[in-house]
Amino acid sequence: QCASLGLGFGDNLLPPRPDNAKGYFEDIDVMLTNDQLVTLLFGSWHSPVAWAEVERSFPLDHPRIIELLESLRSILKQMDTSGRTWAVKDPRLSRLLPIWWPLIRSMDANAGIAMAIRQPSEVVASLEQRDCLGITTALLLWLRHVAEPLAYALEQKLQMAVVPYEQLLHSPARLADQLRFLGLHLEQQGPAFVDEALRHHHHESVPHDDLLTDMCEELYQMAVSVPIFGRDSVSPAMTDLIRAARDLPLSPYVDRLYYEAMGVSSTAQRLFQERRKAVAQAQNRALRQRLQKSEKALERCREELSRLKPAVPKSNASRP
């Protein structure tokens, strides 16, 4: 839709594929460089490791990172000479915003940030079908891609256009208003680009009822309620939720992530968990029975000792 507003995305775009016949509008050189950054920092694009963990364990001034950022700078400078208002689209930007935004600002560009956001359940269905990712992995990835850039925007006092996927389908003109609010120069709205046929997955409930599911759903509802995200438009409750989502630890989900990485279905995971619980209960019953037997044996020993103990003669007061 941004292309219909006159934005240029470069001349070396990722070609269309059967699952996206209209194309991705992602520059191949930017995508490949970002992919190297993601692999270097997170291990892979589908790693749910938090950005805070990366900062604690990996030096962001590593020579390879500096080299990749310089490569990106060269690509962006080339885009900047086209004479058009240019843009970069890549889902990896959500995770790389803390190193991308300083790069953009160093170019003295009049820049703005737009973040497309989709129902967590639709993303789960898409990643399950396209990449065979499990529910927990997909939800954690959704949470990282949404909470981390929102938290960064709050910390850096940035404004960001939050664009729900539903809005792109049914009210695409609102995107132009949001981008112009951020100070971007755009052409008049061209023919509608997005259509309902591009939507492959519709909202369905996620078959997990826990903190992770609830947090994703609540964050989505809060995020789409603020078309222009920033400190002045965010309530304290939303700020707390964003930070809690950003800092959500992986430790409660290690078992699920392991099973999903091994290709174990959610049904098999549930059976594993039930079996583990049943084994633990059986072990507890066995220990209680052994304890009861030991206590009874101890009581018999005490009674036996009491019978064998010699009688102590009574003192004889009349004895000289």
Secondary structure as the mmCIF struct_conf table of DSSP 4:
data_model
#
loop_
_struct_conf.conf_type_id
_struct_conf.id
_struct_conf.beg_label_comp_id
_struct_conf.beg_label_asym_id
_struct_conf.beg_label_seq_id
_struct_conf.end_label_comp_id
_struct_conf.end_label_asym_id
_struct_conf.end_label_seq_id
HELX_RH_3T_P HELX_RH_3T_P1 CYS A 2 LEU A 5
TURN_TY1_P TURN_TY1_P1 GLY A 6 GLY A 6
STRN STRN1 GLY A 8 GLY A 8
BEND BEND1 ASP A 11 ASN A 12
STRN STRN2 LEU A 13 LEU A 13
HELX_LH_PP_P HELX_LH_PP_P1 LEU A 14 PRO A 16
STRN STRN3 ARG A 17 ARG A 17
TURN_TY1_P TURN_TY1_P2 PRO A 18 ASP A 19
STRN STRN4 ASN A 20 ASN A 20
TURN_TY1_P TURN_TY1_P3 ALA A 21 LYS A 22
STRN STRN5 ASP A 27 ASP A 27
HELX_RH_AL_P HELX_RH_AL_P1 ILE A 28 PHE A 42
BEND BEND2 GLY A 43 SER A 44
TURN_TY1_P TURN_TY1_P4 TRP A 45 HIS A 46
HELX_RH_AL_P HELX_RH_AL_P2 TRP A 51 SER A 57
BEND BEND3 PHE A 58 PHE A 58
TURN_TY1_P TURN_TY1_P5 LEU A 60 ASP A 61
HELX_RH_AL_P HELX_RH_AL_P3 PRO A 63 ASP A 80
TURN_TY1_P TURN_TY1_P6 THR A 81 SER A 82
BEND BEND4 GLY A 83 ARG A 84
STRN STRN6 TRP A 86 TRP A 86
TURN_TY1_P TURN_TY1_P7 PRO A 91 ARG A 92
HELX_RH_AL_P HELX_RH_AL_P4 LEU A 93 SER A 106
TURN_TY1_P TURN_TY1_P8 MET A 107 ASP A 108
STRN STRN7 ILE A 113 ILE A 117
HELX_RH_AL_P HELX_RH_AL_P5 PRO A 120 ASP A 131
HELX_RH_AL_P HELX_RH_AL_P6 ILE A 135 GLN A 156
TURN_TY1_P TURN_TY1_P9 LYS A 157 LYS A 157
STRN STRN8 MET A 160 PRO A 164
HELX_RH_AL_P HELX_RH_AL_P7 TYR A 165 HIS A 170
TURN_TY1_P TURN_TY1_P10 PRO A 172 PRO A 172
HELX_RH_AL_P HELX_RH_AL_P8 ALA A 173 PHE A 181
TURN_TY1_P TURN_TY1_P11 LEU A 182 GLY A 183
HELX_LH_PP_P HELX_LH_PP_P2 GLU A 187 GLN A 189
BEND BEND5 PRO A 191 PRO A 191
HELX_RH_3T_P HELX_RH_3T_P2 GLU A 196 LEU A 198
BEND BEND6 PRO A 207 PRO A 207
BEND BEND7 ASP A 210 ASP A 210
HELX_RH_AL_P HELX_RH_AL_P9 LEU A 211 VAL A 224
TURN_TY1_P TURN_TY1_P12 SER A 225 SER A 225
BEND BEND8 PRO A 227 PRO A 227
STRN STRN9 ILE A 228 PHE A 229
BEND BEND9 GLY A 230 GLY A 230
HELX_RH_3T_P HELX_RH_3T_P3 ARG A 231 SER A 233
HELX_RH_AL_P HELX_RH_AL_P10 PRO A 236 ARG A 246
TURN_TY1_P TURN_TY1_P13 ASP A 247 ASP A 247
BEND BEND10 LEU A 250 LEU A 250
HELX_RH_3T_P HELX_RH_3T_P4 SER A 251 TYR A 253
HELX_RH_AL_P HELX_RH_AL_P11 VAL A 254 ALA A 261
TURN_TY1_P TURN_TY1_P14 MET A 262 GLY A 263
HELX_RH_AL_P HELX_RH_AL_P12 SER A 266 LEU A 308
BEND BEND11 LYS A 309 LYS A 309
HELX_LH_PP_P HELX_LH_PP_P3 PRO A 310 SER A 315
TURN_TY1_P TURN_TY1_P15 ALA A 317 SER A 318
#
